[in-house]
Amino acid sequence: QVQLVESGGGSVQPGGSLRLSCATSGSIGAVYAMAWHRQAPGKPRELVAGIARGGTTTYSDAVKGRFTISGDNAKNTVSLQMNNLKPEDTAVYYCNMIVTMSYTTYWGQGTQVTVSS
């Protein structure tokens, strides 16, 4: 079966940068929207950034101005450039894609991002 695979996570000091990438192991068809969510220990999963078909993007207030989402809906790839990272950004980051028409939702297994001094 098709899976979403994230990469690029790791440990950095505050102020550092990381770039997360996500791709499918196979075609899932045309994608309506793609997004990155994150979940910190003891906290619910939250939306970090999203990009819709056509290129419209959205960001949570916590990351706006620091993170940039980009991708190709047709090719089922999405990335998240994270700059000026803060300790509160520490979480497991999950890739998410929604297929057009069927609205089937796919999730990656997650990649750990740790920001500490």
C-alpha positions as CSV (number, residue, x, y, z in Angstrom):
1,Q,0.0,0.0,0.0
2,V,1.0,3.6,-0.5
3,Q,2.7,5.4,2.4
4,L,3.8,8.9,3.1
5,V,7.4,9.2,4.1
6,E,8.9,12.1,6.0
7,S,12.6,13.0,6.2
8,G,14.8,15.8,7.4
9,G,14.0,15.8,11.1
10,G,16.8,16.1,13.7
11,S,18.2,18.1,16.6
12,V,19.2,21.7,16.4
13,Q,20.0,24.6,18.7
14,P,17.6,27.5,19.0
15,G,17.8,29.8,16.0
16,G,18.8,26.9,13.7
17,S,17.1,25.6,10.6
18,L,15.8,22.3,9.3
19,R,14.0,21.3,6.1
20,L,11.4,18.6,6.2
21,S,10.4,16.7,3.1
22,C,7.5,14.3,2.4
23,A,6.8,12.0,-0.5
24,T,4.6,9.1,-1.3
25,S,5.8,5.6,-2.0
26,G,3.4,5.4,-4.9
27,S,0.8,7.5,-6.7
28,I,-2.3,8.4,-4.7
29,G,-3.9,10.5,-7.5
30,A,-4.5,14.2,-7.6
31,V,-4.1,15.9,-4.2
32,Y,-6.5,18.6,-3.0
33,A,-4.3,19.8,-0.2
34,M,-1.2,19.0,1.7
35,A,-0.1,20.0,5.2
36,W,2.3,19.6,8.1
37,H,1.0,18.9,11.5
38,R,2.9,18.5,14.7
39,Q,2.4,16.9,18.1
40,A,4.4,17.8,21.2
41,P,4.6,15.5,24.2
42,G,1.3,15.7,26.2
43,K,-0.2,18.0,23.6
44,P,-2.8,17.4,20.8
45,R,-1.8,17.3,17.2
46,E,-2.0,20.8,15.6
47,L,-1.8,22.2,12.1
48,V,1.5,23.9,11.4
49,A,1.2,24.8,7.7
50,G,-0.9,23.9,4.7
51,I,-1.0,24.3,1.0
52,A,-4.0,23.9,-1.2
53,R,-4.3,23.2,-4.9
54,G,-3.3,26.4,-6.7
55,G,-0.7,27.3,-4.2
56,T,-2.7,29.0,-1.4
57,T,-0.9,28.6,1.9
58,T,-1.8,28.9,5.5
59,Y,0.3,28.9,8.7
60,S,-0.3,28.8,12.4
61,D,0.4,32.0,14.2
62,A,3.2,30.3,16.1
63,V,5.2,29.6,13.0
64,K,4.2,32.4,10.6
65,G,7.2,34.2,9.3
66,R,9.6,31.5,10.3
67,F,8.3,28.4,8.4
68,T,7.6,28.1,4.7
69,I,5.6,25.3,3.1
70,S,6.1,24.3,-0.6
71,G,5.1,21.4,-2.7
72,D,3.7,19.9,-5.9
73,N,0.2,18.5,-5.5
74,A,0.3,16.6,-8.8
75,K,3.6,14.9,-7.8
76,N,2.5,14.4,-4.2
77,T,5.5,16.0,-2.6
78,V,5.6,18.7,0.1
79,S,8.4,20.3,2.1
80,L,8.6,22.5,5.2
81,Q,11.5,24.9,5.6
82,M,11.8,25.8,9.2
83,N,14.0,28.8,10.2
84,N,14.8,30.4,13.5
85,L,13.6,27.4,15.4
86,K,12.5,27.7,19.0
87,P,12.4,25.1,21.8
88,E,8.6,25.2,21.6
89,D,8.8,23.9,18.0
90,T,10.0,20.6,19.5
91,A,7.5,17.9,18.3
92,V,6.9,15.1,16.0
93,Y,6.0,16.5,12.6
94,Y,3.6,14.7,10.4
95,C,3.0,15.0,6.7
96,N,-0.7,14.9,5.5
97,M,-2.3,14.8,2.1
98,I,-5.9,14.8,1.0
99,V,-6.9,13.3,-2.3
100,T,-9.2,15.2,-4.7
101,M,-12.8,14.0,-5.0
102,S,-12.5,11.0,-2.6
103,Y,-10.9,13.1,0.1
104,T,-9.0,10.1,1.3
105,T,-6.5,11.3,3.9
106,Y,-3.0,10.0,4.2
107,W,-0.6,10.5,7.1
108,G,3.1,9.9,7.4
109,Q,4.7,8.1,10.4
110,G,6.2,11.4,11.6
111,T,9.7,12.7,12.0
112,Q,11.1,14.1,15.3
113,V,12.3,17.7,15.5
114,T,14.1,18.7,18.7
115,V,15.2,22.2,19.4
116,S,17.3,22.7,22.5
117,S,20.5,24.3,23.7
